[in-house]
Amino acid sequence: MKTIRFESQEHENFFYSMLKRTGNTDSYHQAFFYCVGISDTTRRNVERIFDFK
C-alpha cells in the first residue's frame, strides 16, 4: 500500500481506530473512513453516518 497522507494527527487516529473497530480493512471501508475523518464535524458524528452493527 502507498503512504497515506492525513490532514492531521486526529484524522490519522480516527482512520485507524475506525478500521480496527469495524474489523474490516478493505478498500471501501478505508476510503469511507478516510473521507469521513477529514472533517472534525463528521468525525464527531460518525455514529449518525455509519451503522456499526
C-alpha positions as MATLAB code, in Angstrom:
seq = 'MKTIRFESQEHENFFYSMLKRTGNTDSYHQAFFYCVGISDTTRRNVERIFDFK';
ca = [
       0.000    0.000    0.000;
       1.191    3.523   -0.719;
       1.817    6.032    2.053;
      -1.402    7.674    3.176;
      -1.376   11.444    3.685;
      -3.512   12.606    6.579;
      -4.831   16.106    7.222;
      -3.938   15.921   10.927;
      -3.000   13.533   13.700;
      -6.685   13.376   14.685;
      -7.555   12.319   11.143;
      -4.978    9.535   11.224;
      -6.045    8.338   14.675;
      -9.693    8.301   13.608;
      -8.929    6.377   10.419;
      -7.049    3.564   12.135;
      -9.400    3.367   15.114;
     -12.466    3.042   12.854;
     -10.847    0.293   10.786;
      -9.975   -1.533   13.993;
     -13.471   -1.020   15.359;
     -15.153   -2.437   12.265;
     -12.582   -5.181   11.813;
     -12.677   -4.517    8.104;
      -9.756   -3.056    6.176;
     -10.982   -3.438    2.600;
     -10.588   -0.524    0.202;
     -14.234    0.560    0.575;
     -14.009    0.958    4.334;
     -10.630    2.636    4.031;
     -11.972    5.165    1.525;
     -15.094    5.841    3.592;
     -13.305    6.390    6.889;
     -10.558    8.400    5.224;
     -13.124   10.822    3.765;
     -15.283   10.983    6.878;
     -12.195   11.512    9.023;
     -11.001   14.649    7.264;
     -13.568   16.894    8.936;
     -13.865   17.300   12.690;
     -17.655   17.564   12.283;
     -18.012   14.232   10.518;
     -15.586   12.570   12.943;
     -17.806   13.674   15.832;
     -20.939   12.413   14.061;
     -19.664    9.121   12.667;
     -22.262    7.216   14.732;
     -25.005    9.010   12.771;
     -23.315    8.376    9.427;
     -22.213    4.744    9.726;
     -24.087    1.738   11.126;
     -21.551   -0.192   13.184;
     -23.962   -3.104   13.726;
];
